[in-house]
Amino acid sequence: MEIDGHQSELDSVEVTEPQEIQTHHRCNIVAFLKRNTFVILTVTAVASGIGLGFALRPLNMSDRDVRYLMFPGELLMRILQMLMLPLIVSSLISGTSSVDRKAYGRIGLRAICYYMLTTLIAAFTGIVLAVIIQPGNWSRNPSASSGGRAEAVQSVDAVLDLIRNMIPSNLVEACFRKFKTVYSRSVSSGFNITEANNTVPVPGSSDGMNMLGLLVFSVAFGLILGSMESQGKPLRDFFDCLNKAVMHLVNIFIWVLPVGIFFLLAGQVVKMTDTGEMGQEVAMYILTVIAGLLIHSFLTLPLIYFSVTRKNPFRLMSGVLQALATAFGTSSSSATLPVTLHCMEVNHSMDKRVTRFMLPTGATMNMDGAALYEAVAALFITQLHNMNFDLGQIIILSLIVTAASTGAAGIPQAGLVSMVIVLSSAGLPTENISLLIMVDWILDRLRTTTNVLGDCIGVGVVQHLSRRELQSSGPAGERLMEENLHL
């Protein structure tokens, strides 16, 4: 009987253990599905939209029918465009006004300079690769691009237009129009009749938000607001609250994205004249983005680190592989932050006063991969539409990409919203964003990995440059920094 009792206990253990394991596995699957619901819905919408588009192609739908088909996607684009202005203004003013120069001093200044420098370099890297490779013209003759612009603007006037747009004469007008030089026939006046056949530049304007002017004003306003201390607190609280409210709106509206993608992609596939040609161009777009991310990750960032510290950058990179793997898996710089802090403080013994200021700031501000991706994407769409960008427009594009990727980086799916900002600011059709979303799920993970690597390299660079301040401040400085960071 005693043996039988033990046997029955063993049988019950053997029965309950598989049940517990099955329950545990089931809970893991449910948790995985909840975490990745948005990604799963997006991928499903992409596949379903492409399938519906190919199914409708034999019907030879008219342009009007295609517009009706893409109507839900048009609503999605209008929602995102509606959120552009309050998002970018509130985000930049809130971010720049929160910089405490007394608390962070030179460390904070060096960090901001590093973020701006690397983001600009990343944007220029993407622009150069897109101009050289021409992914949007890969299946066509680049020389056949007829230029979507009615008339060319000279380089000098383009640069002057850039400066004029940085200082808008009317902030309300800057929300829907921007300055642009136009050319007209010169009228003979007085005795000067020799220039009657020449064209002269005259002030003009074009439709579209003057994002550059709004960015400059927002940054300047935020810095002044941050220097006003207690007097500026009510207005700082207002913009912080506005920024959080807009982010909540984005979090709600972003769930409409799979529906919009489904109809946008279906319409794009129906409109394609040659699906094989479009597939080649999208493939070249992917390769261009990946090549740019590799150049920035394994050439630009290590070169900056080595030139400043004279240390082996690949040794630093080997110590943060866990953070890079987490970034690739989660596709989120913010979610990777605890692992990044652990790698930098434990594996590389970095000063906590630097890591706990720079890494949280970099997770929401330093977006090298996003800037490179958006620059390539914007030029890819210009090439699809046979548009030519001159020097001035490329400079404007790089500045807008830098500011947009920085200002809108703290929200979920920030790449989508900032991409709409960039396309609208460059005067490009936003419905083509569906072609980019089709392959965005893998590029998003790669550019997030580049973002995290840029944060880690930045900590090493800034700590090396700030070693004297860190040594002189000692434990008292560390306590002050911890109080200011609310640790």
C-alpha positions, 0 to 999 in steps of 0.5 A: 500500500505504501508503495502504491501510495508513492506510485500514485504521488509520482503519477500525479507529479508526472501529470501536473508537470507537463500541464504546468509546462504547457500552461507556461508555454501558452502564457509565453505565446499569449504574451508574445502576441500581445507585445507584437500585436501591432507588428503582426497586424502590419505585416498581415496588412502588407501581405493582404494588400499586395495580394488584393492589388494583384487580384484586382489588376486584371480588372483594369480599374479606372483612375477614379476606382483606384482613388476610391479603393485608396480612400481609407489610406488617404484618411490615414495620411490626413490624420498623420499630417494633422498631427505634424504641426503640434507634434514637432513644435511641442516636442522640440520646445519641450525637449530644448526647454528641459535642458538644464545648463547649470546641472549638466554644463559642458557635458550636456553641451558636448552630448548635444553637439555629438547628437547633432553632428552624427545625425547630420553625418548620417543624413548626408551619408544617406543622401550621397548614397541615394544620389550615387546609387539612384535606387528609384531609377534603377530600372530606368535611364537616370538621364531620362528623368525629366525633372518634376520642377517647372524651372530650375532655381540657381544654387545661390538663390536656393541657399538664400531661400534656405536662409529666408525660410529659416527666419519666416516673416509670419509664423502663421503663414509658415504653417502652410506656405514657404518662401521660394524664388521664382523667375520672371522676365526683366522689365526695361526701366529708364535707359536700361533696355539691354536686360529685356530678354533676361530673367530676374529672381523675384520673391515668391512662395509655394504651398507646403509647411515651412518646417525649417522656419518652425523648427528654428523658432521652436528650438530658439523659443525652447532654449529661452524658455529653459533659461527663464527658470521658475518664470518659464515653468507654467509655459514649460508645463503647457508644452510638456502636457501638449507633447504628451497629449499629442503622443497619446493621440498618435498612440490611438491613431496608429492602430488605424495604420494596418487598415490604411496600409492595406488599401494604400498598398492595394491601390499602389499595386493596381497602379503599377505599370510594371510590377517587376520594375517596381520590385527591383527599385524597392530591392535597391532601396533596401540595399541602399539603406542597409549600405548606409547603415553599415557605413555609418555603424562600421566606419563613421562612428568608429572613426569618430570614437578613435579620433577623439579617444585614440582607443579601439572602437571595436573593443567598445562595440564588442562589449555592447553586443547584448544591447545591440541584439536587444535593439534588433529584437525589440526595435525600440531604443527605449526598451533597450535602455536598461540593457544598454546601461548595464553594458556601458556601466558594467562591461566598460565601467563608464561613469554613471553621471555620463551614462545616466544622462546621455543614454536616456537622452540619446534613446529619445533624441539621437536617431542616426539610423532614422535620419539616414533612412528618411533621407534615402526614402525621400530621395527614393520617392523623388526619383520615382517621380522623376524629380531633381533636387538641387543643392539648396533642396538637398541642404534643406532636406538634410536639415529637416531630416535631422530635426524631424528624426530628433524631434519626433523620436520619442513616440512609438512608430516614430519613423512613420510620423517623421517620414510623413513630416519629411515628405510633406516638407519636401513637397512629395506625395505622402501616399508613396509611403506605403511602398516604404512600409512594405519593407519597413519591419526589417529596416526598422530593426536595423536602424534601431540597432544603429541608433543604440550603437550611436548612443554607446559611442557617444558615451565613450566620446563625451566621457573622454572629453569630460574627464577633467570635469568628472575628476574635479567634481568628485563624489559631490558632483555625482550626488548633484547629478543624481539629484538633478536626474531624480535617481 
